[in-house]
Amino acid sequence: MSRADGFDAVVVGSGPNGLVAAVTLAEAGRRVLLVEAAGRFGGGLRTEELTLPGFRHDVCATVLALAVASPAFRGLRLDRPTAGPGAGRAGVEWAHAPVVAAHPLDGQPAVLVHRDLERTAGGLGKDAAAWRATVGAAVRAGDPLVDTFLAPLSPPRAPLAAARFGAAAALPAAVLGRTLFRTERGRAVLAGMAAHSMLDLRSPITAGYGLLLAVLAHHVGWPMAAGGSQTVADALVARLVANGGEVVSGHPVQDLKELPPARSVLLDLTPRQVLDVAGDRLPPGYRRRLSRFRYGPGVFKLDWALSGPVPWRDPSVGLAGTVHLGGTLEEIMLSEAEVAAGRHPARPYVLLTQPTVADPTRAPEGRHVLWAYCHVPNGSARDMTDAIEAQIERFAPGFRDLVLARHALGPAALQARNANLVGGDIGGGEASLAQFARRPRYSPHPWATPVPGLYICSSSTPPGGGVHGMGGLQAARLALRRD
């Protein structure tokens, strides 16, 4: 990592935010060094053969709606081939499943979320008008509304639409579901989306998480990267190198003193790791704030190699890229409340993806890959395999007969692979209302630390978790203005 005259900027960590930050700085003419602890770049954007040869599994993120919708990624146009010194690398190809998401229910057809808003509303019966009035109105507002919520500390691009949307988004999902929707189907589909927040659905702003995901389903879809999420990381690294950036992997940074001289240092790290590497350089008050940062629940994740497609009781579920398993609003509420209270639910809410429905290249011909996770208390050591598979069998009897191999990643294993996944928390910190505004501290520029030239650009900064790159973009822009 040595260079006689140093670098203009050093980025530590190559998750989506770190990669976006590095590319943004390099494309602005800065000399950039990217340093990654793991042997491969990408953070949550990694694809590996976790089960059997020829079966390609995304270790963390698979469904990348935010990557398509985010202004950070839109500006990079990753679907275009790389130009410059790294020319020749193909761009990212987005793959869409025939159905965006499915929510199976006992004794009735599954709720299906399509790219087409009217087709989705038509499947909600008495709740069709409510879906159009909330989700539909936000979809019509388009990119300006999405950009407003992904840059919550910037002047809103769609203030009126944001105010209308925000009035509903601020509510607990449990309250909005029972107020807005009259049927079990409408309430269930909102609960399944809101549970992505990893919060008790009786908590404020959980409705907002669910509504935003529903908006994205119609606005851009919930695509996957053909070949695996690793291709997105690879495209960003190629873009960085094409713009003169240097990259180093397999080098954990234990202390900022290890880094070469630089005007700006950007850390794609959560507060715990920032404290580890920055140490006494940070003022005592700021250190105390970082030490009080709250991490959210963990996840227990399973990957399977299957001999055939999942035998869903409702065959239409087999067309969906994402499946929410948990039943009714009340069941999902109970599951998430149990996790929030530090307990393991007997019937967990399960978030499942079927990558080979959108991208058959991820498995040998006729075979399939599948992954699912449930929420567990942070740092949990309990094996949730049986509980997760029981929820799948509930809606797809005979599923276990198709399993060729399975691979489990509990909270400890996830953190061992990526130190940012503290206790299995994949969101970079609790997504509660209080921490939404204090991430990691109250400030108009929370990406900046009190140390000149030192920034945090991880998902522990606004707007929080997800593959959107906005923390990286905001931190990089701040560094460009200040340093």
Secondary structure as GFF3:
##gff-version 3
##sequence-region A 1 483
A	DSSP	beta_strand	7	12	.	.	.	ID=ss1
A	DSSP	alpha_helix	16	27	.	.	.	ID=ss2
A	DSSP	beta_strand	32	35	.	.	.	ID=ss3
A	DSSP	beta_strand	47	48	.	.	.	ID=ss4
A	DSSP	beta_strand	57	58	.	.	.	ID=ss5
A	DSSP	alpha_helix	65	69	.	.	.	ID=ss6
A	DSSP	alpha_helix	71	74	.	.	.	ID=ss7
A	DSSP	three_ten_helix	84	86	.	.	.	ID=ss8
A	DSSP	beta_strand	94	95	.	.	.	ID=ss9
A	DSSP	beta_strand	99	105	.	.	.	ID=ss10
A	DSSP	beta_strand	108	113	.	.	.	ID=ss11
A	DSSP	alpha_helix	117	122	.	.	.	ID=ss12
A	DSSP	three_ten_helix	125	127	.	.	.	ID=ss13
A	DSSP	alpha_helix	128	131	.	.	.	ID=ss14
A	DSSP	pi_helix	132	136	.	.	.	ID=ss15
A	DSSP	alpha_helix	137	141	.	.	.	ID=ss16
A	DSSP	alpha_helix	143	150	.	.	.	ID=ss17
A	DSSP	alpha_helix	159	169	.	.	.	ID=ss18
A	DSSP	alpha_helix	173	180	.	.	.	ID=ss19
A	DSSP	alpha_helix	184	194	.	.	.	ID=ss20
A	DSSP	three_ten_helix	195	197	.	.	.	ID=ss21
A	DSSP	alpha_helix	206	219	.	.	.	ID=ss22
A	DSSP	beta_strand	224	225	.	.	.	ID=ss23
A	DSSP	alpha_helix	230	242	.	.	.	ID=ss24
A	DSSP	beta_strand	246	248	.	.	.	ID=ss25
A	DSSP	three_ten_helix	256	258	.	.	.	ID=ss26
A	DSSP	beta_strand	262	267	.	.	.	ID=ss27
A	DSSP	alpha_helix	271	278	.	.	.	ID=ss28
A	DSSP	three_ten_helix	279	281	.	.	.	ID=ss29
A	DSSP	alpha_helix	284	291	.	.	.	ID=ss30
A	DSSP	beta_strand	298	306	.	.	.	ID=ss31
A	DSSP	three_ten_helix	315	319	.	.	.	ID=ss32
A	DSSP	beta_strand	320	325	.	.	.	ID=ss33
A	DSSP	alpha_helix	329	340	.	.	.	ID=ss34
A	DSSP	beta_strand	350	353	.	.	.	ID=ss35
A	DSSP	alpha_helix	355	358	.	.	.	ID=ss36
A	DSSP	three_ten_helix	360	362	.	.	.	ID=ss37
A	DSSP	beta_strand	368	376	.	.	.	ID=ss38
A	DSSP	alpha_helix	385	395	.	.	.	ID=ss39
A	DSSP	three_ten_helix	399	402	.	.	.	ID=ss40
A	DSSP	beta_strand	403	409	.	.	.	ID=ss41
A	DSSP	alpha_helix	411	417	.	.	.	ID=ss42
A	DSSP	three_ten_helix	422	424	.	.	.	ID=ss43
A	DSSP	alpha_helix	433	437	.	.	.	ID=ss44
A	DSSP	beta_strand	454	456	.	.	.	ID=ss45
A	DSSP	alpha_helix	470	482	.	.	.	ID=ss46
###
